[in-house]
Amino acid sequence: MNTLRARSRRRQSYRRGHWAEYLAAGFLFLKGYRIVKRRYKTAQGEIDLIARKGRILVAVEVKNRSSLAAALESITPRNRQRVEAAARHYLAGQPAGFSQDVRFDVIAVGWPFGVRHLDNAWRAGS
């Protein structure tokens, strides 16, 4: 029975994560961003959302927790490294001459309802 309960919790968490990513995408859209990719996955890592605003390409990490503080605290150095590696992979696949500024943002989603957008949350390699 414990495995069924654990599987159910994982499934529920996965659905909440998807919901948070859709909420974040809508939030960014309302702020004037264009969503380029959702859930960009590589062997090195994953980017929840890749968005663009003007000449800036934004890799967005979405964190969904019980509170905004918990969501913001859940961003680890390892997590940032994986997002950066996936961003390098994405950029390597772009056509020659593709040059845009890249920024790393975080959107924290907390309950009962709260959304916080940290633009330029970290710099690559930090």
Secondary structure, DSSP 4 states (H G I P E B T S, - for coil): -HHHHHHHHHHHHHHHHHHHHHHHHHHHHHTT-EEEEEEEE-SS-EEEEEEEETTEEEEEEEEE-SSHHHHHHT--HHHHHHHHHHHHHHHHTSPTT---EEEEEEEEEETTTEEEEEEEEE-TT-
